[in-house]
Amino acid sequence: MTKHVLINPDTNKLPDGIAEPDVCGAITKSGYPLQNIVAGYCEKAGFRAIEEWSYLDNDKDAEQLRTIDVKAEKQLFEYQQGSETKIRPSLVLLIECKQSQLPYVFFLSQHPVRISHFPVFAGLHHGEIAIKTDDDLSTYNVGILGALGLGSHSFLAEGPEFCSSFSKCVRKGKGLELSGSDPFLSLVSPLVKALQHFQRAVEPPKTALYFDLYLTLALAVIDGPMVGVRVQEKSNELVFLPWVRIVRHEYSADSGWWERGRAFAVDVVHKDFLQAYVEKNAEAFAVEFSGLAIKHHKVLASGKGFVSGMGKNASGDLEKRLNPR
């Protein structure tokens, strides 16, 4: 509970009709205390945290400057004298914080979910690797995860529950009802827009030869109940969740014809699960990715690779056969 609220320096009192517990309650409900706690944890975990990080929202053809609660960045490489790596990987978390006494409700997917833009890789010229081979004249365009052999990593496929729709309980009289689209507009939409802005903001110049590669995750931290719903014919099953991955489909007319329909993801974690999410899941995956990215730095920097025998075996472990060209 916040203490020592001093509003009027002359009287050392709050205005008439306002009680200190009311002010403390308003502060707690605002989300700012949680934002401070999350930013403090990120700093202790070795991230450089920026609160109220700004991004440009291009919605409806009008740029507006908005903010998300925290941007946290952690370098994943150690510079060594004489190192020739063209890739400098970092982990970036774009974070929104929400506090609620009433539950967030997530309708869980009952089938596998394919997410084309998760995680987001920002800072390169190319989002895919164009691979040539010696037994086929074709060029194979492979995503970064697939080229590095990380497409089936547990962080991507096995970690959380997945959902495509969610809501929040609100009071109506003596009962509760679901709030509709408000939680999406206040939680998921800002994070997806911040992701897209960050990609644009760190896009390298065309002449760049060395690259800061940002493995970027959108993260919502909830201080409140998180309830998952498995919809069934006769009755719905309710489960409490520490972590859920929300899939968001976006259409982009400016993208190539092959990726105009894109799927992003936002990870939602309970505040008590934040440390486990970062250290045992996101950061563990990022460290493994970093090692492979530095190993194949020439391939990632050029966007071009060579794999022997790919015409006969295009689905094997590409990473062990991947070479620059």
C-alpha positions as CSV (number, residue, x, y, z in Angstrom):
1,M,0.0,0.0,0.0
2,T,1.3,3.5,-0.9
3,K,2.0,5.7,2.1
4,H,2.9,9.3,2.8
5,V,0.7,11.0,0.3
6,L,1.4,14.7,0.5
7,I,-0.8,16.8,-1.8
8,N,-0.8,20.3,-0.4
9,P,2.6,21.4,0.8
10,D,1.1,24.2,2.9
11,T,-1.5,22.3,4.8
12,N,0.1,18.8,4.5
13,K,-3.4,17.5,3.9
14,L,-5.4,16.1,1.0
15,P,-8.3,18.2,-0.4
16,D,-11.7,17.9,1.4
17,G,-13.7,14.8,0.4
18,I,-10.6,12.8,-0.6
19,A,-9.3,10.1,1.7
20,E,-5.8,8.7,1.5
21,P,-7.0,5.1,1.0
22,D,-9.0,6.3,-2.0
23,V,-5.8,7.8,-3.6
24,C,-3.8,4.7,-2.8
25,G,-6.5,2.5,-4.4
26,A,-6.6,4.6,-7.5
27,I,-2.8,4.3,-7.8
28,T,-2.9,0.6,-7.3
29,K,-5.7,0.1,-9.9
30,S,-3.9,2.2,-12.5
31,G,-1.2,-0.4,-13.3
32,Y,1.7,2.0,-12.5
33,P,2.9,0.1,-9.5
34,L,3.1,-3.1,-11.5
35,Q,4.9,-1.3,-14.3
36,N,7.6,-0.1,-11.8
37,I,7.9,-3.7,-10.4
38,V,8.3,-5.2,-13.8
39,A,10.8,-2.6,-14.9
40,G,12.8,-3.2,-11.7
41,Y,12.8,-6.9,-12.2
42,C,14.1,-6.5,-15.8
43,E,17.0,-4.3,-14.6
44,K,17.9,-6.9,-11.9
45,A,17.8,-9.6,-14.6
46,G,20.4,-7.8,-16.7
47,F,18.1,-5.9,-19.1
48,R,18.2,-2.2,-19.9
49,A,14.6,-1.2,-19.2
50,I,12.9,2.0,-20.5
51,E,9.5,2.9,-19.0
52,E,6.8,4.6,-21.2
53,W,8.6,3.6,-24.4
54,S,7.2,5.5,-27.4
55,Y,6.1,4.1,-30.7
56,L,4.2,5.6,-33.8
57,D,0.7,4.3,-34.4
58,N,-0.1,4.6,-38.1
59,D,-3.7,3.5,-37.7
60,K,-6.2,5.2,-40.0
61,D,-3.5,7.0,-42.1
62,A,-2.6,9.3,-39.2
63,E,0.6,8.9,-37.1
64,Q,0.0,9.2,-33.4
65,L,2.7,8.9,-30.7
66,R,1.7,6.3,-28.1
67,T,3.5,4.4,-25.4
68,I,3.8,0.9,-24.0
69,D,4.8,0.4,-20.3
70,V,8.3,-1.1,-20.6
71,K,10.8,-1.9,-23.3
72,A,13.6,-4.2,-22.0
73,E,16.7,-5.1,-24.0
74,K,19.5,-7.6,-23.2
75,Q,22.6,-8.1,-25.2
76,L,23.2,-11.8,-26.0
77,F,26.8,-11.7,-27.2
78,E,30.1,-10.7,-25.8
79,Y,32.4,-8.6,-27.9
80,Q,35.8,-10.0,-28.4
81,Q,38.8,-8.3,-29.9
82,G,39.3,-9.5,-33.4
83,S,35.9,-10.9,-33.7
84,E,34.6,-10.8,-37.3
85,T,30.9,-11.7,-36.6
86,K,28.5,-9.7,-38.7
87,I,25.6,-10.3,-36.3
88,R,25.1,-8.9,-32.8
89,P,22.0,-10.6,-31.3
90,S,19.9,-9.1,-28.5
91,L,16.6,-10.1,-26.8
92,V,14.0,-7.3,-26.6
93,L,10.8,-7.5,-24.6
94,L,8.0,-5.0,-25.3
95,I,5.8,-5.1,-22.2
96,E,2.3,-3.9,-21.2
97,C,1.2,-4.3,-17.6
98,K,-2.4,-4.7,-16.4
99,Q,-3.9,-5.1,-12.9
100,S,-7.4,-6.4,-12.3
101,Q,-9.4,-7.9,-9.4
102,L,-11.6,-9.6,-12.0
103,P,-10.5,-12.4,-14.2
104,Y,-9.2,-12.2,-17.8
105,V,-10.8,-15.1,-19.7
106,F,-9.0,-16.8,-22.6
107,F,-10.8,-19.2,-25.0
108,L,-8.2,-21.9,-25.6
109,S,-7.5,-23.3,-29.1
110,Q,-8.2,-27.0,-29.6
111,H,-5.9,-27.3,-32.6
112,P,-2.2,-26.5,-33.5
113,V,-1.6,-22.8,-34.3
114,R,0.9,-21.8,-36.9
115,I,2.4,-18.3,-36.2
116,S,4.4,-16.9,-39.1
117,H,5.8,-13.8,-37.3
118,F,6.8,-15.2,-34.0
119,P,9.2,-14.3,-32.6
120,V,9.8,-11.1,-34.6
121,F,13.4,-10.8,-35.9
122,A,14.2,-7.1,-36.4
123,G,17.4,-5.5,-37.7
124,L,18.2,-7.6,-40.8
125,H,17.7,-6.9,-44.5
126,H,16.0,-10.2,-45.0
127,G,13.3,-12.1,-43.1
128,E,14.1,-15.3,-44.9
129,I,17.2,-17.2,-46.2
130,A,17.4,-17.9,-49.9
131,I,19.0,-21.3,-50.1
132,K,20.7,-22.9,-53.2
133,T,21.7,-26.5,-53.5
134,D,23.8,-28.8,-55.7
135,D,21.1,-31.3,-56.9
136,D,18.3,-28.9,-57.8
137,L,18.1,-25.6,-59.8
138,S,15.4,-24.2,-57.4
139,T,15.9,-21.6,-54.7
140,Y,14.4,-22.5,-51.4
141,N,13.2,-19.5,-49.3
142,V,13.4,-20.7,-45.6
143,G,12.5,-18.7,-42.5
144,I,15.2,-17.9,-40.0
145,L,13.9,-20.4,-37.5
146,G,13.8,-23.2,-40.0
147,A,17.3,-22.4,-41.3
148,L,18.7,-22.5,-37.8
149,G,16.8,-25.7,-36.8
150,L,14.7,-24.0,-34.2
151,G,11.2,-24.3,-35.7
152,S,10.1,-27.0,-33.3
153,H,11.8,-25.6,-30.2
154,S,9.7,-26.1,-27.0
155,F,9.4,-22.4,-26.4
156,L,7.6,-22.1,-29.7
157,A,5.5,-25.2,-29.8
158,E,5.1,-26.7,-26.3
159,G,5.4,-23.9,-23.7
160,P,2.0,-22.2,-23.3
161,E,-1.6,-22.7,-24.2
162,F,-2.8,-20.9,-27.3
163,C,-5.8,-18.8,-27.9
164,S,-7.2,-16.5,-30.6
165,S,-9.9,-14.7,-28.5
166,F,-10.1,-13.5,-25.0
167,S,-12.1,-11.1,-22.8
168,K,-12.3,-9.8,-19.3
169,C,-15.0,-10.1,-16.6
170,V,-16.8,-6.8,-15.6
171,R,-19.5,-6.3,-13.0
172,K,-23.1,-5.9,-14.1
173,G,-25.4,-5.4,-11.2
174,K,-24.7,-8.3,-8.8
175,G,-23.3,-10.5,-11.5
176,L,-20.5,-10.6,-14.0
177,E,-20.4,-10.4,-17.8
178,L,-17.6,-10.4,-20.5
179,S,-16.5,-7.0,-21.6
180,G,-16.1,-7.7,-25.4
181,S,-13.3,-6.1,-27.4
182,D,-12.0,-3.7,-24.7
183,P,-9.2,-6.0,-23.4
184,F,-7.9,-6.5,-27.0
185,L,-7.8,-2.8,-27.7
186,S,-6.0,-2.0,-24.5
187,L,-3.6,-5.0,-24.4
188,V,-3.0,-6.9,-27.7
189,S,-3.4,-4.1,-30.3
190,P,-0.8,-1.7,-28.7
191,L,1.8,-4.5,-28.4
192,V,1.3,-5.6,-32.1
193,K,1.6,-2.0,-33.2
194,A,4.7,-1.5,-31.0
195,L,6.3,-4.6,-32.6
196,Q,5.6,-3.3,-36.1
197,H,7.0,0.1,-35.2
198,F,10.1,-1.5,-33.7
199,Q,10.8,-3.4,-36.9
200,R,10.6,-0.2,-38.9
201,A,12.7,1.8,-36.3
202,V,15.7,-0.6,-36.4
203,E,15.6,-1.4,-40.1
204,P,19.3,-1.1,-41.3
205,P,20.5,1.1,-44.2
206,K,20.8,-0.7,-47.5
207,T,24.6,-0.4,-47.3
208,A,24.9,-2.1,-43.9
209,L,27.4,-5.0,-43.6
210,Y,27.1,-5.6,-39.8
211,F,23.8,-6.0,-38.1
212,D,22.1,-5.7,-34.7
213,L,19.7,-8.6,-34.7
214,Y,16.8,-8.2,-32.2
215,L,14.8,-11.3,-31.2
216,T,11.7,-9.4,-30.2
217,L,8.8,-10.6,-28.0
218,A,5.5,-8.9,-27.1
219,L,4.6,-9.6,-23.5
220,A,1.7,-8.7,-21.3
221,V,2.1,-9.1,-17.5
222,I,-1.2,-9.5,-15.6
223,D,-1.6,-9.0,-11.9
224,G,-5.0,-10.7,-11.6
225,P,-6.7,-14.0,-12.3
226,M,-6.1,-15.6,-15.7
227,V,-8.7,-18.2,-16.6
228,G,-8.6,-20.5,-19.6
229,V,-11.8,-21.9,-21.1
230,R,-11.8,-25.2,-23.0
231,V,-15.1,-25.1,-24.9
232,Q,-16.9,-28.5,-24.9
233,E,-20.3,-29.6,-26.1
234,K,-21.9,-30.2,-22.8
235,S,-19.9,-28.1,-20.4
236,N,-16.9,-25.8,-20.5
237,E,-13.7,-26.7,-18.6
238,L,-12.1,-23.8,-16.7
239,V,-8.4,-23.8,-15.8
240,F,-6.1,-21.2,-14.2
241,L,-3.2,-20.2,-16.4
242,P,0.3,-18.9,-15.7
243,W,1.0,-18.3,-19.4
244,V,-1.0,-18.1,-22.6
245,R,-0.1,-17.1,-26.1
246,I,-2.6,-15.0,-28.0
247,V,-2.4,-15.3,-31.8
248,R,-3.3,-12.1,-33.8
249,H,-3.8,-12.2,-37.5
250,E,-2.9,-9.0,-39.4
251,Y,-3.3,-8.0,-43.1
252,S,-0.7,-5.9,-44.7
253,A,-1.2,-4.5,-48.2
254,D,2.4,-3.2,-48.3
255,S,3.9,-6.7,-47.8
256,G,4.8,-9.2,-50.6
257,W,1.9,-11.2,-51.9
258,W,3.1,-14.3,-50.1
259,E,2.9,-12.7,-46.6
260,R,0.1,-10.2,-46.7
261,G,-1.8,-12.3,-44.2
262,R,0.5,-12.5,-41.2
263,A,0.1,-13.9,-37.7
264,F,1.7,-12.3,-34.7
265,A,1.7,-13.5,-31.1
266,V,1.5,-11.9,-27.7
267,D,2.6,-13.8,-24.6
268,V,0.4,-13.1,-21.6
269,V,1.9,-14.2,-18.2
270,H,0.8,-13.8,-14.6
271,K,3.1,-11.5,-12.6
272,D,4.1,-14.4,-10.3
273,F,5.3,-16.4,-13.4
274,L,7.3,-13.6,-14.9
275,Q,10.7,-14.7,-13.6
276,A,10.1,-18.3,-14.8
277,Y,8.9,-17.1,-18.2
278,V,11.9,-14.8,-18.8
279,E,14.7,-17.0,-17.3
280,K,13.5,-20.6,-18.1
281,N,11.7,-19.9,-21.4
282,A,12.3,-16.7,-23.3
283,E,15.9,-16.1,-22.3
284,A,16.8,-19.8,-22.6
285,F,15.5,-19.9,-26.1
286,A,17.2,-16.6,-27.0
287,V,20.6,-17.8,-25.8
288,E,20.3,-20.9,-27.9
289,F,19.2,-18.8,-30.9
290,S,22.1,-16.4,-30.3
291,G,24.7,-19.1,-30.5
292,L,23.3,-20.4,-33.8
293,A,23.0,-16.9,-35.2
294,I,26.6,-16.1,-34.5
295,K,27.7,-19.4,-35.9
296,H,25.8,-18.6,-39.2
297,H,26.4,-14.9,-39.1
298,K,27.4,-14.7,-42.8
299,V,24.3,-16.5,-43.9
300,L,22.0,-14.2,-41.8
301,A,23.9,-11.0,-42.9
302,S,23.6,-11.8,-46.6
303,G,20.2,-13.6,-46.6
304,K,21.8,-16.4,-48.7
305,G,22.8,-19.9,-47.9
306,F,23.9,-23.2,-49.5
307,V,22.7,-26.7,-48.4
308,S,24.0,-29.8,-50.2
309,G,21.5,-32.3,-51.3
310,M,18.5,-30.2,-50.5
311,G,16.6,-31.3,-53.7
312,K,16.3,-34.8,-52.3
313,N,16.1,-33.9,-48.6
314,A,14.5,-30.5,-48.0
315,S,13.0,-31.4,-44.6
316,G,16.0,-32.7,-42.7
317,D,18.2,-30.8,-40.2
318,L,19.2,-27.8,-42.4
319,E,21.3,-26.1,-39.7
320,K,24.0,-28.8,-39.7
321,R,24.2,-28.6,-43.5
322,L,23.9,-24.8,-43.8
323,N,26.8,-22.9,-45.3
324,P,27.3,-19.4,-46.7
325,R,27.4,-18.7,-50.4
